[in-house]
Amino acid sequence: MQEWTYAFITNAQQELVGMVKDWKYDYGADDKACSAMLLWMVLKLNPEADIDATLLQPFDQSASTKDSGQAHRSCLN
């Protein structure tokens, strides 16, 4: 693909929004966990990407609970 067309961008955004809604419904993930997952995916596709590692921590480490830990594991697996 030479350039991103309007149709490509629109369809990709719609698919991404749908995927994130599924994560929220299926795993109880919040916006922060979903954004961390998306950034993790970027790193898988482009290991050279310059992403702040603190953005990859979807939960406050001091306030983790059984449920949030489960959601984290579910999203990452």
C-alpha positions in Angstrom: 0.0 0.0 0.0 1.5 3.3 -1.1 -0.7 5.7 0.9 -3.4 5.5 3.5 -6.7 6.1 2.0 -9.7 7.5 3.8 -11.5 4.1 3.6 -8.4 2.3 5.0 -8.2 4.7 8.0 -11.9 4.7 8.6 -12.2 0.9 8.6 -9.1 0.4 10.7 -10.4 2.8 13.3 -13.8 1.1 13.4 -12.1 -2.3 13.8 -9.9 -1.0 16.6 -12.8 0.5 18.5 -14.7 -2.8 18.2 -11.7 -4.7 19.4 -11.2 -2.5 22.4 -14.9 -2.7 23.3 -14.6 -6.5 23.2 -11.6 -6.4 25.6 -13.6 -4.2 27.9 -16.6 -6.5 27.8 -14.8 -9.8 27.8 -12.1 -9.0 30.4 -13.3 -6.0 32.3 -10.3 -4.0 31.0 -10.4 -0.2 31.5 -9.1 2.4 29.0 -5.6 2.4 30.6 -5.3 -1.4 30.3 -6.5 -1.3 26.7 -4.1 1.5 25.7 -1.2 -0.5 27.3 -2.2 -3.5 25.3 -2.3 -1.5 22.1 1.2 -0.1 22.8 2.4 -3.6 23.5 1.1 -4.6 20.1 3.0 -1.7 18.5 6.2 -3.0 20.1 5.5 -6.5 18.8 5.1 -5.1 15.3 8.0 -2.6 15.6 10.5 -3.4 18.4 12.4 -0.3 17.6 9.4 2.0 18.5 10.3 4.6 21.1 7.5 4.0 23.7 7.7 5.1 27.3 7.8 1.9 29.4 5.6 3.4 32.1 2.7 3.5 29.6 2.9 -0.3 29.3 1.9 -0.7 33.0 -1.9 -0.9 32.8 -2.5 -0.9 36.5 -1.3 1.0 39.5 1.1 -1.5 41.0 0.4 -0.5 44.5 -3.3 -1.0 44.2 -3.5 -4.2 42.2 -6.3 -6.6 43.0 -7.1 -10.1 42.1 -9.6 -8.9 39.4 -7.3 -6.3 37.9 -4.4 -8.9 37.8 -6.7 -11.3 36.0 -7.8 -8.7 33.5 -4.1 -7.9 32.9 -3.2 -11.6 32.4 -6.2 -12.1 30.1 -5.4 -9.2 27.9 -1.7 -10.1 27.6 -2.2 -13.8 26.7 
